[in-house]
Amino acid sequence: MKITKKERVKRWLESGRSITSMEAFSMWQVTRLAGVVHDLKKDGLTISNLQSSKNTNYAIYKIVTDGELPFV
């Protein structure tokens, strides 16, 4: 069975790691990470995102577990 891009991103995030669009594209050719994250949120995952800085315009996504504060 082929693993979908959504499942790959889900497994990556569930392992406790964060991900950016550039990383998702270079690893799995995911071109719309925000769309995948949106679908995962609809599935019930609590995912937080952080803008990298004021000079760049990309998000860093990470699953927020119980008792853990989202990105600050």
All heavy atoms as a GROMACS GRO file, in nm:
protein
  578
    1MET      N    1   0.084  -0.118   0.000
    1MET     CA    2   0.000   0.000   0.000
    1MET      C    3   0.088   0.125   0.000
    1MET      O    4   0.184   0.134   0.076
    1MET     CB    5  -0.090   0.000   0.124
    1MET     CG    6  -0.183   0.118   0.128
    1MET     SD    7  -0.300   0.107   0.262
    1MET     CE    8  -0.225   0.221   0.377
    2LYS      N    9   0.056   0.219  -0.085
    2LYS     CA   10   0.132   0.343  -0.094
    2LYS      C   11   0.092   0.436   0.021
    2LYS      O   12  -0.025   0.456   0.049
    2LYS     CB   13   0.104   0.411  -0.227
    2LYS     CG   14   0.182   0.536  -0.248
    2LYS     CD   15   0.154   0.598  -0.383
    2LYS     CE   16   0.229   0.727  -0.394
    2LYS     NZ   17   0.202   0.795  -0.520
    3ILE      N   18   0.193   0.496   0.084
    3ILE     CA   19   0.167   0.591   0.192
    3ILE      C   20   0.141   0.728   0.129
    3ILE      O   21   0.219   0.776   0.047
    3ILE     CB   22   0.287   0.598   0.289
    3ILE    CG1   23   0.310   0.462   0.353
    3ILE    CG2   24   0.263   0.704   0.395
    3ILE    CD1   25   0.433   0.456   0.440
    4THR      N   26   0.031   0.791   0.168
    4THR     CA   27  -0.004   0.921   0.112
    4THR      C   28   0.084   1.031   0.171
    4THR      O   29   0.146   1.014   0.276
    4THR     CB   30  -0.151   0.955   0.142
    4THR    OG1   31  -0.167   0.968   0.284
    4THR    CG2   32  -0.245   0.848   0.088
    5LYS      N   33   0.085   1.145   0.103
    5LYS     CA   34   0.162   1.259   0.154
    5LYS      C   35   0.106   1.304   0.288
    5LYS      O   36   0.180   1.339   0.378
    5LYS     CB   37   0.158   1.372   0.052
    5LYS     CG   38   0.234   1.338  -0.074
    5LYS     CD   39   0.224   1.447  -0.179
    5LYS     CE   40   0.300   1.405  -0.304
    5LYS     NZ   41   0.297   1.507  -0.408
    6LYS      N   42  -0.026   1.299   0.301
    6LYS     CA   43  -0.089   1.337   0.428
    6LYS      C   44  -0.042   1.245   0.540
    6LYS      O   45  -0.010   1.292   0.650
    6LYS     CB   46  -0.241   1.329   0.412
    6LYS     CG   47  -0.319   1.361   0.536
    6LYS     CD   48  -0.468   1.352   0.506
    6LYS     CE   49  -0.552   1.352   0.630
    6LYS     NZ   50  -0.695   1.338   0.602
    7GLU      N   51  -0.034   1.117   0.514
    7GLU     CA   52   0.011   1.021   0.616
    7GLU      C   53   0.158   1.042   0.650
    7GLU      O   54   0.198   1.031   0.766
    7GLU     CB   55  -0.013   0.878   0.569
    7GLU     CG   56   0.020   0.772   0.672
    7GLU     CD   57  -0.063   0.780   0.799
    7GLU    OE1   58  -0.178   0.827   0.795
    7GLU    OE2   59  -0.010   0.739   0.906
    8ARG      N   60   0.240   1.071   0.551
    8ARG     CA   61   0.381   1.098   0.578
    8ARG      C   62   0.398   1.219   0.670
    8ARG      O   63   0.475   1.215   0.764
    8ARG     CB   64   0.457   1.122   0.447
    8ARG     CG   65   0.476   0.998   0.363
    8ARG     CD   66   0.553   1.033   0.236
    8ARG     NE   67   0.552   0.924   0.142
    8ARG     CZ   68   0.638   0.824   0.138
    8ARG    NH1   69   0.733   0.818   0.226
    8ARG    NH2   70   0.629   0.730   0.047
    9VAL      N   71   0.326   1.327   0.639
    9VAL     CA   72   0.334   1.447   0.722
    9VAL      C   73   0.283   1.416   0.862
    9VAL      O   74   0.344   1.456   0.962
    9VAL     CB   75   0.256   1.564   0.657
    9VAL    CG1   76   0.247   1.682   0.752
    9VAL    CG2   77   0.320   1.605   0.526
   10LYS      N   78   0.174   1.344   0.872
   10LYS     CA   79   0.117   1.308   1.002
   10LYS      C   80   0.218   1.229   1.086
   10LYS      O   81   0.241   1.261   1.203
   10LYS     CB   82  -0.010   1.226   0.983
   10LYS     CG   83  -0.075   1.184   1.113
   10LYS     CD   84  -0.200   1.102   1.087
   10LYS     CE   85  -0.258   1.053   1.218
   10LYS     NZ   86  -0.373   0.964   1.196
   11ARG      N   87   0.279   1.129   1.027
   11ARG     CA   88   0.377   1.048   1.101
   11ARG      C   89   0.496   1.133   1.145
   11ARG      O   90   0.548   1.117   1.255
   11ARG     CB   91   0.425   0.932   1.015
   11ARG     CG   92   0.319   0.825   0.995
   11ARG     CD   93   0.371   0.713   0.909
   11ARG     NE   94   0.268   0.615   0.880
   11ARG     CZ   95   0.288   0.504   0.812
   11ARG    NH1   96   0.409   0.476   0.764
   11ARG    NH2   97   0.190   0.420   0.790
   12TRP      N   98   0.541   1.223   1.057
   12TRP     CA   99   0.654   1.310   1.089
   12TRP      C  100   0.621   1.397   1.211
   12TRP      O  101   0.698   1.407   1.305
   12TRP     CB  102   0.685   1.397   0.967
   12TRP     CG  103   0.803   1.487   0.984
   12TRP    CD1  104   0.801   1.616   1.028
   12TRP    CD2  105   0.939   1.456   0.957
   12TRP    NE1  106   0.928   1.668   1.030
   12TRP    CE2  107   1.015   1.571   0.986
   12TRP    CE3  108   1.004   1.343   0.911
   12TRP    CZ2  109   1.153   1.576   0.970
   12TRP    CZ3  110   1.141   1.349   0.894
   12TRP    CH2  111   1.214   1.463   0.924
   13LEU      N  112   0.504   1.459   1.207
   13LEU     CA  113   0.463   1.546   1.317
   13LEU      C  114   0.438   1.467   1.446
   13LEU      O  115   0.474   1.513   1.555
   13LEU     CB  116   0.338   1.625   1.278
   13LEU     CG  117   0.357   1.730   1.169
   13LEU    CD1  118   0.223   1.786   1.125
   13LEU    CD2  119   0.450   1.841   1.216
   14GLU      N  120   0.380   1.349   1.433
   14GLU     CA  121   0.354   1.267   1.552
   14GLU      C  122   0.482   1.218   1.618
   14GLU      O  123   0.480   1.181   1.735
   14GLU     CB  124   0.262   1.150   1.517
   14GLU     CG  125   0.119   1.192   1.494
   14GLU     CD  126   0.028   1.078   1.457
   14GLU    OE1  127   0.076   0.976   1.398
   14GLU    OE2  128  -0.092   1.089   1.484
   15SER      N  129   0.592   1.218   1.546
   15SER     CA  130   0.719   1.178   1.605
   15SER      C  131   0.780   1.290   1.689
   15SER      O  132   0.888   1.274   1.745
   15SER     CB  133   0.818   1.135   1.496
   15SER     OG  134   0.863   1.248   1.424
   16GLY      N  135   0.712   1.406   1.694
   16GLY     CA  136   0.758   1.516   1.777
   16GLY      C  137   0.839   1.620   1.704
   16GLY      O  138   0.887   1.716   1.762
   17ARG      N  139   0.855   1.602   1.573
   17ARG     CA  140   0.934   1.697   1.495
   17ARG      C  141   0.845   1.805   1.434
   17ARG      O  142   0.725   1.787   1.419
   17ARG     CB  143   1.008   1.622   1.384
   17ARG     CG  144   1.112   1.525   1.440
   17ARG     CD  145   1.176   1.447   1.330
   17ARG     NE  146   1.086   1.339   1.291
   17ARG     CZ  147   1.123   1.236   1.218
   17ARG    NH1  148   1.246   1.227   1.171
   17ARG    NH2  149   1.038   1.141   1.187
   18SER      N  150   0.907   1.916   1.401
   18SER     CA  151   0.836   2.023   1.331
   18SER      C  152   0.871   2.015   1.183
   18SER      O  153   0.964   1.943   1.144
   18SER     CB  154   0.876   2.159   1.388
   18SER     OG  155   1.014   2.181   1.371
   19ILE      N  156   0.796   2.090   1.101
   19ILE     CA  157   0.820   2.085   0.957
   19ILE      C  158   0.784   2.219   0.893
   19ILE      O  159   0.694   2.288   0.939
   19ILE     CB  160   0.741   1.970   0.890
   19ILE    CG1  161   0.792   1.943   0.750
   19ILE    CG2  162   0.592   1.994   0.895
   19ILE    CD1  163   0.749   1.811   0.694
   20THR      N  164   0.856   2.251   0.787
   20THR     CA  165   0.826   2.369   0.706
   20THR      C  166   0.787   2.322   0.565
   20THR      O  167   0.809   2.206   0.528
   20THR     CB  168   0.948   2.462   0.694
   20THR    OG1  169   1.050   2.394   0.619
   20THR    CG2  170   1.000   2.503   0.830
   21SER      N  171   0.734   2.414   0.487
   21SER     CA  172   0.696   2.380   0.349
   21SER      C  173   0.816   2.335   0.267
   21SER      O  174   0.807   2.242   0.188
   21SER     CB  175   0.631   2.501   0.282
   21SER     OG  176   0.508   2.529   0.341
   22MET      N  177   0.929   2.403   0.287
   22MET     CA  178   1.050   2.366   0.212
   22MET      C  179   1.094   2.223   0.246
   22MET      O  180   1.135   2.148   0.158
   22MET     CB  181   1.162   2.465   0.240
   22MET     CG  182   1.136   2.603   0.180
   22MET     SD  183   1.259   2.725   0.221
   22MET     CE  184   1.407   2.652   0.157
   23GLU      N  185   1.088   2.188   0.374
   23GLU     CA  186   1.126   2.051   0.414
   23GLU      C  187   1.030   1.949   0.356
   23GLU      O  188   1.073   1.845   0.305
   23GLU     CB  189   1.128   2.041   0.566
   23GLU     CG  190   1.238   2.122   0.632
   23GLU     CD  191   1.221   2.133   0.781
   23GLU    OE1  192   1.108   2.123   0.834
   23GLU    OE2  193   1.325   2.156   0.847
   24ALA      N  194   0.900   1.978   0.363
   24ALA     CA  195   0.800   1.885   0.310
   24ALA      C  196   0.818   1.865   0.160
   24ALA      O  197   0.805   1.754   0.108
   24ALA     CB  198   0.659   1.936   0.340
   25PHE      N  199   0.850   1.973   0.090
   25PHE     CA  200   0.871   1.960  -0.054
   25PHE      C  201   0.997   1.879  -0.085
   25PHE      O  202   0.996   1.791  -0.171
   25PHE     CB  203   0.879   2.097  -0.122
   25PHE     CG  204   0.899   2.085  -0.270
   25PHE    CD1  205   0.793   2.050  -0.352
   25PHE    CD2  206   1.023   2.104  -0.327
   25PHE    CE1  207   0.811   2.036  -0.489
   25PHE    CE2  208   1.042   2.091  -0.463
   25PHE     CZ  209   0.936   2.056  -0.544
   26SER      N  210   1.105   1.908  -0.014
   26SER     CA  211   1.230   1.838  -0.045
   26SER      C  212   1.225   1.690  -0.008
   26SER      O  213   1.287   1.608  -0.074
   26SER     CB  214   1.349   1.906   0.024
   26SER     OG  215   1.343   1.890   0.163
   27MET      N  216   1.149   1.655   0.095
   27MET     CA  217   1.141   1.514   0.136
   27MET      C  218   1.038   1.435   0.057
   27MET      O  219   1.063   1.320   0.021
   27MET     CB  220   1.109   1.504   0.286
   27MET     CG  221   1.224   1.549   0.374
   27MET     SD  222   1.195   1.519   0.549
   27MET     CE  223   1.078   1.648   0.588
   28TRP      N  224   0.919   1.494   0.034
   28TRP     CA  225   0.808   1.418  -0.024
   28TRP      C  226   0.737   1.488  -0.139
   28TRP      O  227   0.631   1.445  -0.181
   28TRP     CB  228   0.704   1.385   0.083
   28TRP     CG  229   0.761   1.330   0.209
   28TRP    CD1  230   0.833   1.215   0.223
   28TRP    CD2  231   0.752   1.387   0.340
   28TRP    NE1  232   0.869   1.198   0.355
   28TRP    CE2  233   0.820   1.303   0.428
   28TRP    CE3  234   0.694   1.502   0.390
   28TRP    CZ2  235   0.831   1.329   0.564
   28TRP    CZ3  236   0.704   1.528   0.525
   28TRP    CH2  237   0.771   1.442   0.610
   29GLN      N  238   0.790   1.598  -0.189
   29GLN     CA  239   0.728   1.675  -0.297
   29GLN      C  240   0.587   1.723  -0.261
   29GLN      O  241   0.499   1.730  -0.347
   29GLN     CB  242   0.726   1.596  -0.428
   29GLN     CG  243   0.863   1.577  -0.491
   29GLN     CD  244   0.949   1.480  -0.412
   29GLN    OE1  245   0.907   1.371  -0.382
   29GLN    NE2  246   1.069   1.522  -0.378
   30VAL      N  247   0.564   1.754  -0.133
   30VAL     CA  248   0.438   1.812  -0.090
   30VAL      C  249   0.444   1.961  -0.124
   30VAL      O  250   0.527   2.034  -0.069
   30VAL     CB  251   0.417   1.793   0.063
   30VAL    CG1  252   0.296   1.870   0.111
   30VAL    CG2  253   0.404   1.645   0.096
   31THR      N  254   0.358   2.004  -0.216
   31THR     CA  255   0.364   2.142  -0.261
   31THR      C  256   0.271   2.234  -0.182
   31THR      O  257   0.289   2.355  -0.182
   31THR     CB  258   0.328   2.153  -0.410
   31THR    OG1  259   0.200   2.093  -0.431
   31THR    CG2  260   0.434   2.084  -0.495
   32ARG      N  261   0.172   2.179  -0.115
   32ARG     CA  262   0.078   2.260  -0.037
   32ARG      C  263   0.069   2.207   0.105
   32ARG      O  264  -0.031   2.148   0.146
   32ARG     CB  265  -0.060   2.260  -0.103
   32ARG     CG  266  -0.060   2.329  -0.239
   32ARG     CD  267  -0.198   2.369  -0.286
   32ARG     NE  268  -0.258   2.468  -0.196
   32ARG     CZ  269  -0.361   2.444  -0.116
   32ARG    NH1  270  -0.417   2.326  -0.110
   32ARG    NH2  271  -0.410   2.540  -0.039
   33LEU      N  272   0.174   2.228   0.182
   33LEU     CA  273   0.177   2.179   0.320
   33LEU      C  274   0.063   2.239   0.402
   33LEU      O  275   0.004   2.169   0.484
   33LEU     CB  276   0.312   2.209   0.386
   33LEU     CG  277   0.327   2.160   0.530
   33LEU    CD1  278   0.310   2.009   0.539
   33LEU    CD2  279   0.461   2.203   0.586
   34ALA      N  280   0.030   2.364   0.381
   34ALA     CA  281  -0.078   2.427   0.456
   34ALA      C  282  -0.211   2.352   0.435
   34ALA      O  283  -0.289   2.336   0.529
   34ALA     CB  284  -0.094   2.573   0.417
   35GLY      N  285  -0.234   2.305   0.314
   35GLY     CA  286  -0.354   2.228   0.286
   35GLY      C  287  -0.354   2.094   0.357
   35GLY      O  288  -0.457   2.050   0.411
   36VAL      N  289  -0.239   2.029   0.360
   36VAL     CA  290  -0.226   1.901   0.432
   36VAL      C  291  -0.249   1.923   0.581
   36VAL      O  292  -0.321   1.848   0.646
   36VAL     CB  293  -0.088   1.836   0.407
   36VAL    CG1  294  -0.068   1.714   0.493
   36VAL    CG2  295  -0.072   1.801   0.259
   37VAL      N  296  -0.189   2.030   0.636
   37VAL     CA  297  -0.206   2.061   0.778
   37VAL      C  298  -0.353   2.091   0.808
   37VAL      O  299  -0.407   2.046   0.910
   37VAL     CB  300  -0.114   2.178   0.819
   37VAL    CG1  301  -0.150   2.231   0.956
   37VAL    CG2  302   0.032   2.134   0.815
   38HIS      N  303  -0.418   2.163   0.719
   38HIS     CA  304  -0.561   2.192   0.737
   38HIS      C  305  -0.642   2.063   0.746
   38HIS      O  306  -0.728   2.048   0.834
   38HIS     CB  307  -0.610   2.279   0.621
   38HIS     CG  308  -0.757   2.308   0.626
   38HIS    ND1  309  -0.812   2.399   0.712
   38HIS    CD2  310  -0.860   2.256   0.555
   38HIS    CE1  311  -0.943   2.402   0.695
   38HIS    NE2  312  -0.973   2.315   0.599
   39ASP      N  313  -0.615   1.968   0.658
   39ASP     CA  314  -0.685   1.839   0.660
   39ASP      C  315  -0.656   1.763   0.789
   39ASP      O  316  -0.746   1.702   0.847
   39ASP     CB  317  -0.645   1.754   0.540
   39ASP     CG  318  -0.699   1.809   0.409
   39ASP    OD1  319  -0.791   1.893   0.411
   39ASP    OD2  320  -0.647   1.766   0.302
   40LEU      N  321  -0.531   1.767   0.836
   40LEU     CA  322  -0.496   1.698   0.960
   40LEU      C  323  -0.566   1.762   1.079
   40LEU      O  324  -0.608   1.692   1.172
   40LEU     CB  325  -0.344   1.699   0.980
   40LEU     CG  326  -0.264   1.613   0.882
   40LEU    CD1  327  -0.114   1.638   0.900
   40LEU    CD2  328  -0.296   1.465   0.902
   41LYS      N  329  -0.580   1.893   1.077
   41LYS     CA  330  -0.654   1.961   1.184
   41LYS      C  331  -0.801   1.920   1.181
   41LYS      O  332  -0.862   1.898   1.287
   41LYS     CB  333  -0.642   2.113   1.170
   41LYS     CG  334  -0.508   2.168   1.212
   41LYS     CD  335  -0.504   2.320   1.197
   41LYS     CE  336  -0.375   2.379   1.247
   41LYS     NZ  337  -0.375   2.527   1.235
   42LYS      N  338  -0.859   1.908   1.062
   42LYS     CA  339  -0.998   1.862   1.050
   42LYS      C  340  -1.013   1.720   1.102
   42LYS      O  341  -1.119   1.683   1.153
   42LYS     CB  342  -1.045   1.870   0.905
   42LYS     CG  343  -1.076   2.011   0.861
   42LYS     CD  344  -1.131   2.028   0.721
   42LYS     CE  345  -1.169   1.910   0.641
   42LYS     NZ  346  -1.213   1.941   0.504
   43ASP      N  347  -0.905   1.641   1.093
   43ASP     CA  348  -0.906   1.504   1.144
   43ASP      C  349  -0.888   1.499   1.296
   43ASP      O  350  -0.891   1.390   1.354
   43ASP     CB  351  -0.797   1.420   1.078
   43ASP     CG  352  -0.824   1.394   0.931
   43ASP    OD1  353  -0.938   1.418   0.885
   43ASP    OD2  354  -0.731   1.350   0.861
   44GLY      N  355  -0.864   1.614   1.360
   44GLY     CA  356  -0.856   1.617   1.505
   44GLY      C  357  -0.720   1.643   1.566
   44GLY      O  358  -0.708   1.649   1.687
   45LEU      N  359  -0.616   1.656   1.484
   45LEU     CA  360  -0.484   1.684   1.540
   45LEU      C  361  -0.475   1.831   1.579
   45LEU      O  362  -0.530   1.918   1.511
   45LEU     CB  363  -0.374   1.653   1.439
   45LEU     CG  364  -0.350   1.507   1.408
   45LEU    CD1  365  -0.242   1.493   1.301
   45LEU    CD2  366  -0.310   1.431   1.531
   46THR      N  367  -0.407   1.859   1.689
   46THR     CA  368  -0.385   1.996   1.733
   46THR      C  369  -0.247   2.038   1.686
   46THR      O  370  -0.147   1.996   1.742
   46THR     CB  371  -0.396   2.006   1.887
   46THR    OG1  372  -0.522   1.954   1.928
   46THR    CG2  373  -0.384   2.150   1.932
   47ILE      N  374  -0.244   2.116   1.581
   47ILE     CA  375  -0.118   2.157   1.520
   47ILE      C  376  -0.105   2.308   1.534
   47ILE      O  377  -0.197   2.384   1.502
   47ILE     CB  378  -0.113   2.117   1.371
   47ILE    CG1  379  -0.129   1.966   1.358
   47ILE    CG2  380   0.016   2.165   1.306
   47ILE    CD1  381  -0.142   1.917   1.216
   48SER      N  382   0.010   2.349   1.582
   48SER     CA  383   0.040   2.492   1.598
   48SER      C  384   0.133   2.535   1.487
   48SER      O  385   0.211   2.456   1.436
   48SER     CB  386   0.106   2.513   1.734
   48SER     OG  387   0.142   2.647   1.752
   49ASN      N  388   0.123   2.662   1.450
   49ASN     CA  389   0.217   2.713   1.351
   49ASN      C  390   0.279   2.843   1.400
   49ASN      O  391   0.219   2.919   1.474
   49ASN     CB  392   0.153   2.730   1.214
   49ASN     CG  393   0.047   2.836   1.212
   49ASN    OD1  394  -0.034   2.845   1.302
   49ASN    ND2  395   0.045   2.915   1.107
   50LEU      N  396   0.401   2.864   1.358
   50LEU     CA  397   0.478   2.980   1.398
   50LEU      C  398   0.537   3.042   1.273
   50LEU      O  399   0.595   2.971   1.191
   50LEU     CB  400   0.592   2.937   1.491
   50LEU     CG  401   0.699   3.039   1.524
   50LEU    CD1  402   0.644   3.145   1.618
   50LEU    CD2  403   0.818   2.972   1.587
   51GLN      N  404   0.521   3.172   1.256
   51GLN     CA  405   0.590   3.240   1.148
   51GLN      C  406   0.738   3.244   1.182
   51GLN      O  407   0.775   3.272   1.296
   51GLN     CB  408   0.537   3.382   1.131
   51GLN     CG  409   0.400   3.391   1.069
   51GLN     CD  410   0.392   3.331   0.930
   51GLN    OE1  411   0.318   3.237   0.912
   51GLN    NE2  412   0.463   3.383   0.836
   52SER      N  413   0.822   3.217   1.086
   52SER     CA  414   0.964   3.205   1.113
   52SER      C  415   1.027   3.336   1.160
   52SER      O  416   1.102   3.338   1.254
   52SER     CB  417   1.036   3.153   0.990
   52SER     OG  418   1.015   3.242   0.884
   53SER      N  419   0.997   3.445   1.094
   53SER     CA  420   1.047   3.576   1.136
   53SER      C  421   0.977   3.682   1.054
   53SER      O  422   0.905   3.651   0.959
   53SER     CB  423   1.198   3.587   1.118
   53SER     OG  424   1.230   3.597   0.982
   54LYS      N  425   1.001   3.806   1.087
   54LYS     CA  426   0.935   3.915   1.013
   54LYS      C  427   0.992   3.931   0.872
   54LYS      O  428   0.924   3.980   0.784
   54LYS     CB  429   0.950   4.045   1.091
   54LYS     CG  430   0.872   4.046   1.218
   54LYS     CD  431   0.886   4.178   1.291
   54LYS     CE  432   0.807   4.172   1.422
   54LYS     NZ  433   0.814   4.297   1.496
   55ASN      N  434   1.114   3.889   0.849
   55ASN     CA  435   1.178   3.906   0.718
   55ASN      C  436   1.147   3.794   0.620
   55ASN      O  437   1.177   3.805   0.503
   55ASN     CB  438   1.329   3.920   0.734
   55ASN     CG  439   1.366   4.044   0.811
   55ASN    OD1  440   1.293   4.142   0.811
   55ASN    ND2  441   1.479   4.040   0.879
   56THR      N  442   1.093   3.684   0.670
   56THR     CA  443   1.059   3.572   0.582
   56THR      C  444   0.911   3.541   0.599
   56THR      O  445   0.849   3.581   0.695
   56THR     CB  446   1.143   3.448   0.615
   56THR    OG1  447   1.121   3.413   0.751
   56THR    CG2  448   1.290   3.474   0.591
   57ASN      N  449   0.859   3.464   0.508
   57ASN     CA  450   0.715   3.439   0.510
   57ASN      C  451   0.686   3.290   0.496
   57ASN      O  452   0.635   3.247   0.394
   57ASN     CB  453   0.647   3.519   0.399
   57ASN     CG  454   0.497   3.520   0.414
   57ASN    OD1  455   0.445   3.497   0.522
   57ASN    ND2  456   0.428   3.546   0.305
   58TYR      N  457   0.724   3.212   0.595
   58TYR     CA  458   0.686   3.072   0.594
   58TYR      C  459   0.655   3.027   0.735
   58TYR      O  460   0.700   3.085   0.832
   58TYR     CB  461   0.792   2.983   0.530
   58TYR     CG  462   0.924   2.975   0.604
   58TYR    CD1  463   0.946   2.874   0.697
   58TYR    CD2  464   1.027   3.065   0.579
   58TYR    CE1  465   1.066   2.866   0.765
   58TYR    CE2  466   1.147   3.057   0.645
   58TYR     CZ  467   1.166   2.957   0.738
   58TYR     OH  468   1.285   2.948   0.804
   59ALA      N  469   0.574   2.924   0.745
   59ALA     CA  470   0.530   2.874   0.875
   59ALA      C  471   0.609   2.749   0.913
   59ALA      O  472   0.656   2.674   0.827
   59ALA     CB  473   0.382   2.842   0.871
   60ILE      N  474   0.619   2.728   1.042
   60ILE     CA  475   0.677   2.606   1.098
   60ILE      C  476   0.564   2.538   1.174
   60ILE      O  477   0.503   2.599   1.262
   60ILE     CB  478   0.793   2.638   1.194
   60ILE    CG1  479   0.902   2.718   1.121
   60ILE    CG2  480   0.851   2.510   1.253
   60ILE    CD1  481   1.005   2.779   1.214
   61TYR      N  482   0.533   2.414   1.137
   61TYR     CA  483   0.421   2.342   1.197
   61TYR      C  484   0.472   2.236   1.296
   61TYR      O  485   0.573   2.172   1.272
   61TYR     CB  486   0.338   2.272   1.090
   61TYR     CG  487   0.274   2.367   0.992
   61TYR    CD1  488   0.331   2.390   0.868
   61TYR    CD2  489   0.158   2.435   1.025
   61TYR    CE1  490   0.274   2.477   0.778
   61TYR    CE2  491   0.099   2.524   0.935
   61TYR     CZ  492   0.157   2.544   0.812
   61TYR     OH  493   0.101   2.631   0.723
   62LYS      N  494   0.394   2.218   1.406
   62LYS     CA  495   0.429   2.119   1.508
   62LYS      C  496   0.302   2.078   1.579
   62LYS      O  497   0.212   2.160   1.601
   62LYS     CB  498   0.526   2.180   1.609
   62LYS     CG  499   0.580   2.084   1.713
   62LYS     CD  500   0.684   2.153   1.800
   62LYS     CE  501   0.759   2.060   1.891
   62LYS     NZ  502   0.685   1.982   1.983
   63ILE      N  503   0.292   1.951   1.616
   63ILE     CA  504   0.177   1.904   1.694
   63ILE      C  505   0.193   1.950   1.838
   63ILE      O  506   0.301   1.940   1.895
   63ILE     CB  507   0.164   1.750   1.688
   63ILE    CG1  508   0.117   1.709   1.549
   63ILE    CG2  509   0.069   1.699   1.795
   63ILE    CD1  510   0.093   1.561   1.534
   64VAL      N  511   0.083   1.998   1.894
   64VAL     CA  512   0.080   2.039   2.034
   64VAL      C  513   0.014   1.926   2.112
   64VAL      O  514  -0.102   1.892   2.086
   64VAL     CB  515   0.002   2.171   2.052
   64VAL    CG1  516  -0.002   2.211   2.197
   64VAL    CG2  517   0.063   2.279   1.966
   65THR      N  518   0.087   1.868   2.207
   65THR     CA  519   0.034   1.760   2.287
   65THR      C  520  -0.030   1.815   2.415
   65THR      O  521  -0.010   1.931   2.450
   65THR     CB  522   0.143   1.658   2.323
   65THR    OG1  523   0.247   1.727   2.392
   65THR    CG2  524   0.198   1.593   2.200
   66ASP      N  525  -0.105   1.732   2.485
   66ASP     CA  526  -0.168   1.773   2.610
   66ASP      C  527  -0.066   1.827   2.707
   66ASP      O  528   0.039   1.766   2.728
   66ASP     CB  529  -0.243   1.656   2.674
   66ASP     CG  530  -0.363   1.613   2.593
   66ASP    OD1  531  -0.418   1.698   2.520
   66ASP    OD2  532  -0.403   1.496   2.603
   67GLY      N  533  -0.094   1.941   2.764
   67GLY     CA  534  -0.005   2.000   2.863
   67GLY      C  535   0.109   2.079   2.805
   67GLY      O  536   0.183   2.146   2.876
   68GLU      N  537   0.127   2.074   2.674
   68GLU     CA  538   0.236   2.147   2.609
   68GLU      C  539   0.182   2.279   2.558
   68GLU      O  540   0.072   2.287   2.504
   68GLU     CB  541   0.291   2.065   2.493
   68GLU     CG  542   0.405   2.132   2.420
   68GLU     CD  543   0.452   2.049   2.301
   68GLU    OE1  544   0.382   1.959   2.258
   68GLU    OE2  545   0.561   2.080   2.250
   69LEU      N  546   0.261   2.384   2.576
   69LEU     CA  547   0.222   2.513   2.523
   69LEU      C  548   0.255   2.520   2.375
   69LEU      O  549   0.358   2.469   2.332
   69LEU     CB  550   0.295   2.625   2.597
   69LEU     CG  551   0.261   2.641   2.745
   69LEU    CD1  552   0.352   2.746   2.806
   69LEU    CD2  553   0.115   2.678   2.762
   70PRO      N  554   0.167   2.583   2.295
   70PRO     CA  555   0.202   2.600   2.154
   70PRO      C  556   0.320   2.693   2.140
   70PRO      O  557   0.365   2.754   2.236
   70PRO     CB  558   0.075   2.661   2.094
   70PRO     CG  559  -0.004   2.710   2.208
   70PRO     CD  560   0.042   2.639   2.331
   71PHE      N  561   0.372   2.705   2.018
   71PHE     CA  562   0.485   2.795   1.992
   71PHE      C  563   0.456   2.931   2.053
   71PHE      O  564   0.344   2.979   2.048
   71PHE     CB  565   0.505   2.815   1.842
   71PHE     CG  566   0.565   2.698   1.771
   71PHE    CD1  567   0.501   2.642   1.663
   71PHE    CD2  568   0.687   2.645   1.810
   71PHE    CE1  569   0.556   2.537   1.594
   71PHE    CE2  570   0.743   2.540   1.742
   71PHE     CZ  571   0.677   2.485   1.634
   72VAL      N  572   0.558   2.993   2.104
   72VAL     CA  573   0.544   3.127   2.160
   72VAL      C  574   0.625   3.222   2.077
   72VAL      O  575   0.731   3.195   2.034
   72VAL     CB  576   0.589   3.129   2.307
   72VAL    CG1  577   0.578   3.270   2.362
   72VAL    CG2  578   0.508   3.031   2.388
   0.00000   0.00000   0.00000
